[in-house]
Structure formats: structure tokens, C-alpha cells
Amino acid sequence: MAFTRRNLAAALAATLVLMLPVSGSVAAERNYSFDTTPGKLPKTVIPVHYAIELTPDLEKLSLAGVEVVDIEAREPTARLTLNAVNMTLGAATIDGDTQRADITLDAAAESATLTFTQPITTGTHRLRIAFTARINSFGRGLFFVDYPTDQGIRRMISSQLEPADARRIFPCWDEPAFKATFALTVTVPRSFLAVSNMPVAHEEAVNSDLKQVTFALTPKMSSYLFVLSAGELERITAQADGVTIGVVTTAGKAEKGRFALDNAVKLLDYYNDYFGVKYPLPKLDLIAVPGGFGGAMENWGGITFFESRLLFDPATNANTARRSIFSVLAHEMAHQWFGDLVTMGWWDNLWLNEGFASWMQEKAAAHFYPQWRTWLNGYGQKQYAMALDARRTSHPIQQPIADQSEATTAFDGITYNKGQALIRMLESYLGDQAFRAGIRNYMAAHAYGNSTTADLWQALESAAGKPVTGIAASFTEQDGVPLIIAETTCNGTEQRMSLRQDRFMIAPARSTSANDDAKVLSPRHWQIPIAVGPLRATQPAEILLDGSAEIAAGSCGDPVKVNLGDVGYYRVEYGPRSREALAKSLTTMTPEDRVNFLADQWALVQAGRTELASYLTLTEGISADDHRTVWDQVIGTLSRLDRLARDRSARPALQAYARARLRPVFDRLGWDATGPDNDDEALLRSSLIRALGEFGDVEIIAEAKRRFAGFVQNPQSLPSALRDTVAQVVGISADRASYDTLISLARKSTVTSERLRYYYAAASARDATLARATLALTLTDELPSTIINGIISAVASSGEQPDLAWDFVQQNLDALTARQGPSFRDAFIPEVMTNFSDETHAIELAHFAPAQATSGGRVMVARALETIAIADDLKTRALPAIDAWTKTHNGR
């Protein structure tokens, strides 16, 4: 049948009803007991201790294992159900050979049920299971990584288990509430270094080729925190408060971990003091893995990092790379307490792990590197969360999670970034000392156990003596972004400001016969800590807005700003008088307030609450020497408009306007620093070069090509700070010769960050023939699986024809899914489709069954459909406006 916009809207609305809870439906503020904690597994049997023996075969990519699990039966039962996926279970016996179980595997539930002829009695028992599992090519469970060295290709193995992939290595109760101790023994080649959660307790030769490594017993922990890495590795160490901290890398790279090691020592001392509970393990290894997964994972005692996220080499890395390395390191180390020592009971409280670690990474950076101005420069994290949270497909920070596929979708900007913003706002409201006291109480009370959000609020309230639960619950139990509508009035010489709250939405109008939108767009109410005052005020007024309020606001005509300091999680819409006064005073604001004001104005444009011309007029008041974050906000907006105009006749005029607006900023900085170059100037320079290259600045492109040609002849001729950016600009405009040079450089390098630089630059080529060549590489063994999704995304977003990438994915879906794992189907396909902004492709995605095979996949498809709809709506409104604007403003 014909599929109209009305039909698409109804289909999306139906999907939303399935995925979104009614406000207040999350049982979030309840203190779960073990028995009432959500999950799929029966709680009649509890694991107490795992003794696991693993023998990986790196040639056959198989894993043989035997485990003995001490269990506690809480009632008589003849059936034990635990998790297992993609493995074969051999004999399963209880208490020696007293009973042998019949084994039933359920692939859909990722479980194994052991049935005994006689019920086992209440009490302790010992379960033995033999099994065979797989070593994967993708980063879930135990995976292998083939990486280049000067001596050829080498292979190592490592693990990635969050949220629910320990079940791919050994049968287990793979839910966070089932904490147990683990004792691991692994047989590996004698040339290998094996690393796990705890130090090596014993090591002995098996034969001339193999050795057996036994690790010390872990504390009680959740199964997803188990770790095993092994390969031709080396380790450097330092001591910190009785703990051995190590950086583990492939051979020859350990010294590149020195920056991370030095900062880990400082962070351990800082966190020991902040949390009031010392790090409880005898060692903490930071493990650099050159492939398999793209981020970092907080395994207790053995944090794994994608290599470029941990290692720093001034010969190949820009100095600014230290910021991201420190940020990731601080995040994962904070998890050693918030997540590992104290773990959420179920994935509905994932934000307790990720939101807190995201907040702590910024707090630690502000402590050790105040010159980075981390909260100002990280403003985009909150903006990203607010953009997601203003949609119909948003979700509460605490959301119901049905199964492991849905748990995977919870690792998003709401969980991380909104969680971070909420914690920062609460700390500001309570005061940092009271907040820390509450965190210390929480940590001491729940160490080695599981907790809920309610436990945290109770600890904070007790320490601060101020209400927390009502404020926090209004942000965690319901989705959405508060909107503060503010206007001033003048009575004689006194000025007053009225404040009232509403809900901020970026939701294109839809026509549907269903009343589902009314449910999704239901009103919201928050208790909002507000900081407000005249720009010249030394101390803003702090109020708790619970509905509406009116406050004194200085003298008539004073510019009065809400969300002073940009700490609050809300948008602000000013009345005409207030907005005009603030716009005139834009240059007198702090950078924090200036970027907050600009970001709110752009958000109002996206929501259709103001015109694009008003935002562009505001940006005309920004000086060429303004702070990097202010210009990054403008660059991001112009780039967004440029992508929407990809197939429109107005695009050349838009790009000309963007070049005219940004070139004076670049000319102030120039290609090379004339004196000591601070990080912010270096980062802004890179942003401008890349943006101007994308906007077709012929001088920038020509100079990038000239510098790149010089670099190929003499690598020292190009500063490391410019190498990523220059390669990217060369890639965008690449012909066959320069494309081949980029690919050649990638193939020759053994440094992960360099390989990524050149492969991603090549993937940016706008020439369709070159784009096809890049896509073909993703089907070979040349590219590490870690970057295949990113390379396809780069082709889709950087090229002029995202259909190339989409057609390629459809034609090679089975091969790509086999290599990349289930996340390719469930998450990546919806993600790559967000490069489109038209109804035709939205309909294709809505009908693409493979992406909706799981509940998690359906969630991701619904989010992607809304992203496309929002882009379509903005394009329809903004492009005519930008066309009119550029006709009168280009060349100024």
C-alpha cells in the first residue's frame, strides 16, 4: 500500500508506546531487595564462588573450559537456570558425581537449564560444568585482535563483557545482582603475558609451548567485571598507596603509557580521599588493546582501553590528546568505586555507574588541570543529552530494562551525560562538602554489594540536611528537558523577573489518528535549582523553582540571565525585552554564559520557537578572538545546516557565508602558533581548518595539500597537532593519488592512532569511486573490526552520497553482521540511517526487518526514525531562511 507521512507517523507512535513508560511508572525510588531486583534468572540458586579453568586455542579460535561453582540453594529445586550463549555444555554434575544434569539450551533467552533427577536440598553445593565456547572476531565475550608489528601480524585475546557477555566465556549467573568471587586459571603460550582482575598467584610450564597461569581470588563482584587479556605484552608499574598500578601494552609500546601511569597514581590518591574508602585490590592494570572494541571498560583491577584511548606519544599525538586520555582514565578509575565496589542491582540503574563516572572525570580534570577549564570545554556533553532528551524517543534516566538487548541501548547520552549534568547540579545545590559526605556514607554502606538510586538520595539527604529526593526524582523518573520562560518588567526603577516552567520539545508536528502522541507529550513538572541574576551580580540568586516565581532583578534595563554559570539542566526562553538586553551584552558575559545563551537560542530554532535569523543575528556579535567553545558552537551549527543542504541549490551560498564568517577567526590564529600555543587555541585552529575545508575554502584546501605532501616526504615538517586535521581535509578532496597515499600510510603504520587517522581520512573522500573502494576494505581483514562501523559511518556522513553506504550495508549484511556481531544489526544500521533527512529513507528503515529483530533493535530504530523526522522538519524550515539570510549577508 502507499506509505504516507501519516502512516510513518502512526508506525513510529506505535513503536513509542512500546518503548516509553508513562511518567512515574519506573519503580525507581524503591530500595530493591535481592529478591525484588529485576532480572531474568530465578533467584532460587545463588553463585558464591567460581573456580574457572580456560584453555584458549588462538588458531582454531575456540575456548575449552571447566568451572566448579560453589552455589547456595535457597530452597529445594531440581532445576538450575544460568546464562550461556554460543557455547556447548558438556557434562554438568552436582556434588561430585552424585547427580548428572540434563542440559537444555535456550538460544533466544541466552540461558541453559540443568535438570536433575532428584531435587538438590537447601544449602551449599558444588556444581561442575565442562564447556566449549568461541573466541570472537567482534568485541563481545572473549575476542581476538590481529595487529601489525615490525615483525609481522601478531594475535592477542581480550574480553569485553558489559552488559551481559560473560555468558559468552563461561556459564554463569550473568546479572549484576549475582555477585560472587572468581578464581581463574588460564593456559596460554609461554611467550604470553596474561592479565586478569587480580595478581598472578602461581605460574608453571605445561610443556615447551604452553604455561598455566593462576590468579589470586577476587573480591565479590558482578560477572560483567571479569577480565582476561593475554598476548605478547609488556608492563610498566608504579606504586600508589600500597597498590601496584600497571600499564600493559603490546611489546614495545609500554613507555607510551607513561602519561596514563603518572596520572593514574595521582587519581588513585584523589579518589581514595574523595570516596573515603581506599581502593581495595592489590593492583590496578590499565590494559591497552589495539582492536576489538573502541572505548574502555572498567573491569575491576584490569581496565581495558582501546589503545589510542590510553597511549600518548608526542611524536605522533597532539598535546591536546592528553585531555581525552585523562578523561577516559579518570572515568574508568572512578568506576572502580562507583560500579565495581558498589554496583547497581539491575540495568535500570545503570546511570548510577555511568552518570557518576562521567561527572567525576570532569571534577578530577578540574582539580588536576584547571587550565583546561573542563566544564566550559565539555559543555557539549550536556547539550547532546538535552538534544536527545527533548525528543519523543527520550527515556527517563532510570528506565525499565527488559533484557540484555535493551540494556545495551541504555548506554547512551541520557544515561551518561544527563546523569552527569544532574549530579553536577545537585552538587552545586547541596554544596560540595555536604555532597562528598553523602557519597562517602553511600560508599561505606554499600561496599561489595548492590544499590539503587534511592540509596544514593537517602545518603545525600542525610549528609546535607536538605531535600534531595523530590528534586532528583523529577529529573530521573521522567524524561524531558525543563524550559524556563523568563521575562522582566519595570516598575519605576525596580526591575522584576517572572519565571515559569514548561516542557522543552523538539518534535516535528505529525498527523496521526492515534492519541499516542498525547501520552508521549504529556506535561512534566520539575523541582529545579535555579541560579539567576544580573550579569554584573557577584552572587546570583539561588531558588528552587517549583512551578513559577517572581524575583527582584536589579535596576530597570539591567541584563538578567537565568542559569548563570551554565550549571543547570534546563533551557531558557526569554521574553523580547530580556533577550534584547542580553544580546546587547553578549560580549560582557563569561564564556560559560555566552555559550549557554547561544546554545539555548539554537535549540529554540530547532524546536520552532524562534526564527533562524534571530540566532544568526546573535552570532554576528561574536568577536574573532572569542573562546574556543563559543566558536565551536557556531561551527557545529553551520556544519549541521551544511549537511542538511547537501542536495539543495542554496548550499553554495550557505558555504560562502560560513567561510566569510569563520575565515577571520582562522586568520587571527594562522596555520602555525607564533608563540606558546595553548590547548584551546590548537583545538580551535584544528576545528576551523576542518570546517573551512568542508565548506570548500580553496586556500585552506590547497595549503593542507601542500603541507601533507611535505609531510609525506618529511614527517617532521608537520606538527603533530595538525596531522589529523590536515589528513582529514586532504581526504575530503582526495583524488586517486592522494587517496592511495592515505591508504599506504595507514598500512605502513603500527601505531593505532596513526592507522585510524589515515583510514578515516580516506573514508572522508567525496569521490564516489573512492568511497566504494573504502567500503570494500571493510569486507577484508585489512581493517580492524573495531573501526569498520566507524569507517562505514564516515563514508555515509562525509560523502555526498550516503546511499552508497546504505546500499553497501544491505548488500553485505550477513557478512558484516557475522564479523561485527549482533550490535551491527541492532544499533549500527539505525545509526547509519540517521545520515538521511527524508521520508523515503525513513520508510525504508521502518520496513527493514533485520534491524528490529530484538527489543533493543526496535528501540534504536524508533530513535533513528525520529532523528530523520527532526532533520526533515529543520531542513524544511531552516534552509529557506538561510537562503534569505545569505542573500543579504554574504561577503560582509
BELNORTA-V919233 format. One record per backbone hydrogen bond with DSSP energy under -0.5 kcal/mol. NH is the residue of the N-H (numbers start at 1). CO is the residue of the C=O. Records with the same first field share a line. If there is no record, write none. Layout:
NH=CO + CO
//
This chain:
4=2
8=4
9=5
10=6
11=7
12=8
13=9
14=10
15=11
16=12
17=13
18=14
19=15
20=16
24=477
25=22
28=26
32=30
37=33 + 34
46=72
48=70
49=70
50=181
51=68
52=50 + 183
53=66
54=185
55=64
56=187
57=62
58=56
61=57
62=57
63=133
64=55
65=131
66=53
67=129
68=51
69=127
70=49 + 68
71=69 + 125
72=46
73=123
74=44 + 72
75=44
77=120
80=114
82=112
83=172
84=110
85=167
88=132
90=88 + 130
93=128
94=99
95=126
98=94 + 95
99=94
101=92
102=115
104=113
106=111
107=105
110=106
111=106
112=82
113=104
114=80 + 112
115=102 + 113
116=78 + 114
120=77
123=73
125=71
127=69
128=93
129=67
130=91
131=65
132=88
133=63
135=61
136=134 + 142
139=292
140=138
141=160
143=141 + 158
144=136
145=156
147=145 + 154
149=152
152=149
154=147
156=145
157=230
158=143
160=141
165=161
166=161
168=165
169=166
170=166
172=83
174=172
175=173
177=345
178=175
179=177
180=221
181=48
183=50
185=52
186=213
187=54
188=186 + 211
190=209
192=189
193=231
194=192
195=229
196=198
197=227
201=214
202=214
204=212
206=210
207=210
211=188
212=204
213=186 + 211
214=202
215=184
216=199
218=182
221=180
225=222
226=223
229=195
230=157
231=193
233=231
234=249
236=247
238=245
240=243
243=240
244=282
245=238 + 243
246=284
247=236
248=246 + 286
249=234
251=232
253=250
256=253
257=254
258=255
261=257
262=258
263=259
264=260
265=261
266=262
267=263
268=264
269=265
270=266
271=267
272=268
273=269
274=270
275=271
276=272
284=244
285=301
286=246
287=285 + 303
288=248 + 286
289=287 + 305
293=291
297=304
300=225
302=299
303=285
304=297
305=287
306=295
307=289
309=306
310=307
311=307
312=256
316=313
317=313
321=318
322=319
323=320
324=320
325=321
326=322
327=323
328=324
329=325
330=326
331=327
332=328
333=329
334=330
335=331
336=332 + 333
337=334
338=334
339=337 + 342
340=335
341=336
342=337
343=341 + 449
345=451
349=346
350=347
352=349
353=349 + 350
354=350
355=351
356=351
357=353
358=354
359=355
360=356
361=357
362=358
363=359
364=360
365=361
366=362
367=363
368=364
369=365
372=369
373=370
377=373
378=374
379=376
381=378
382=378 + 379
383=379
384=380
385=381
386=382
387=383
388=384
389=385
390=386
391=388
394=391
397=475
398=476
399=348 + 397
402=400
407=403
408=404
409=405
410=406 + 407
411=408
412=410
416=412
417=413
418=413
419=414
420=416
421=417
422=418
423=419
424=420
425=421
426=422
427=423
428=424
429=425
430=426
431=427
435=431
436=432
437=433
438=434
439=435
440=436
441=437
442=438
443=439
444=440
445=441
446=442
447=443
448=341
449=446
451=343
454=28
455=452
456=452
457=453
458=454
459=455
460=456
461=457
462=458
463=459
464=460
465=461
472=468
473=469
474=470
475=471 + 472
476=472
477=473
481=504
482=569
483=502
484=571
485=483 + 500
486=484 + 573
487=498
489=496
491=494
492=490
493=491
494=491
495=554
496=489
497=551
498=487
499=549
500=485
501=547
502=483
504=481
505=503
506=390
507=505
512=510
518=515
519=515
520=516
521=517
522=519
528=526 + 545
529=527
530=528 + 543
532=541
533=561
535=559
537=534
541=532
543=530 + 541
545=528 + 543
546=544
548=546
549=499
551=497
553=495
556=493
558=555
561=533
563=531
564=531
566=563
570=568
571=482
573=484
574=572
575=486
579=575
580=576
581=577
582=578
583=579
584=580
585=581 + 582
586=583
588=585
589=585 + 586
594=590
595=591
596=592
597=593
598=594
599=595
600=596
601=597
602=598
603=599
604=600
605=601
606=602
607=603
608=605
609=604
610=604
614=611
615=611
616=612
617=613
618=614
619=615
620=616 + 617
621=618
622=619
626=623
630=627
631=627
632=628
633=629
634=630
635=631
636=632
637=633
638=634
639=635
640=636
641=637
642=638
643=639
644=640
645=641
646=643
648=645
651=648
654=650
655=651
656=652
657=653
658=654
659=655
660=656
661=657
662=658
663=659
664=660
665=662
666=662
667=663
668=664
669=665
670=666
678=676
682=678
683=679
684=680
685=681
686=682
687=683
688=684
689=685
690=686
691=687
692=688
693=689
694=690
695=691
696=693
697=692
698=696
701=697
702=698
703=699
704=700
705=701
706=702
707=703
708=704
709=705
710=706
711=707
712=708
713=709
714=710
717=714
718=715
719=717
722=719
723=719 + 720
724=720
726=722
727=723
728=724
729=725
730=726
731=727
732=728
733=729
734=731
739=735
740=736
741=737
742=738
743=739
744=740
745=741
746=742
747=743
748=744
749=745
752=750
755=751
756=752
757=753
758=754
759=755
760=756
761=757
762=758
763=759
764=760 + 761
765=762
766=732
771=767
772=768
773=769
774=770
775=771
776=772
777=773 + 774
778=774 + 775
779=776
780=777
783=777
787=784
788=784 + 785
789=785
791=787
792=788
793=789
794=790
795=791
796=792
797=793
798=794
799=795
800=766
804=801
805=801
806=802
807=803
808=804
809=805
810=806
811=807
812=808
813=810
816=812
817=813
818=814
819=815
820=816
821=817
824=821
825=821
826=822
827=823
828=823
829=824
831=827
832=828
833=829
834=830 + 831
835=832
836=833
842=838
843=839
844=840
845=841
846=842
847=843
848=845
849=847
851=848
852=849
853=850
858=854
859=855
860=856
861=857
862=858
863=859
864=860
865=861
866=862
867=863
868=864
869=865
870=866
871=867
872=868
873=869
874=870
875=871
876=872
877=873
878=874
879=875
881=877
882=878
883=879
884=880
885=881
886=882
887=883
888=884 + 885
889=885
890=886
892=889
//
